[in-house]
Amino acid sequence: MAETPPSPSRSGFPLREAALGLALTATAGWIDAIGFLRLGGLYTSFMSGNTTQFAVALGQGEVAAALPLGGLLAAFAGGSVLGGLVKGAVPAPWVAALVLALEALLLGTAAALALASPDALPATLLLTFAMGAQNAALLQAAGFRAGATFVTGALSGFGQKLGLALAGRGPRWDWSGDGLVWAALLLGGAGGAAAYGQLALAALLPPAVLTAAMAIGLLTAALRRPAR
């Protein structure tokens, strides 16, 4: 009988948390695609690309082009710092819930700003800040990390684990989790681009609503968890 891929719950990663993490990664792809289209090639979560463009602008002495890129990098770093503060200041069961509640507020505010103002930068800085904070809500078990706003590591892990599996030196389906994370960002980005083509900046509202729903679900679960 052919071996079937393990479900996240069988591999030590609860199915609910896997679905939540993949939804967050897809949300990041959705927002990044809209930011890319809105800003003509800049990103809200892919800081490697922004860093490269920032370095090129600095190296060519193009200060005007470097300034918004520097702002995006600073916003992402600031969001990461805030996420780290939440992670270090509150009990573990509350971290993801509080980070996602903050993210939902930032996304909603950014959507409102984008719809109200022709200036794209203020809303984009809020989106980038939210993406930086989201990484504090990462979910990881058995080598399967979900919820990230970037997937270079996931794609690299997918390739390495698949190679080990093909060589008979690793678990046959160990690569599937990283593959799902990469696919989530890909599909989220495609969905965001398609939605932007139909709804323009109103396409920012679905990820804000989804993130708020996830935050409410996690807060409810944390409240119901018995105290230790």
HELIX and SHEET records of a PDB file:
HELIX    1   1 LEU A   15  LEU A   39  1                                  25    
HELIX    2   2 MET A   47  GLY A   59  1                                  13    
HELIX    3   3 VAL A   63  ALA A   89  1                                  27    
HELIX    4   4 ALA A   92  ALA A  116  1                                  25    
HELIX    5   5 ALA A  120  GLN A  134  1                                  15    
HELIX    6   6 ASN A  135  ALA A  137  5                                   3    
HELIX    7   7 THR A  152  LEU A  166  1                                  15    
HELIX    8   8 SER A  176  LEU A  199  1                                  24    
HELIX    9   9 ALA A  200  LEU A  204  5                                   5    
HELIX   10  10 LEU A  205  ARG A  224  1                                  20    
SHEET    1   A 2 LEU A 139  ALA A 141  0                                        
SHEET    2   A 2 PHE A 144  ALA A 146 -1                                        
END                                                                             
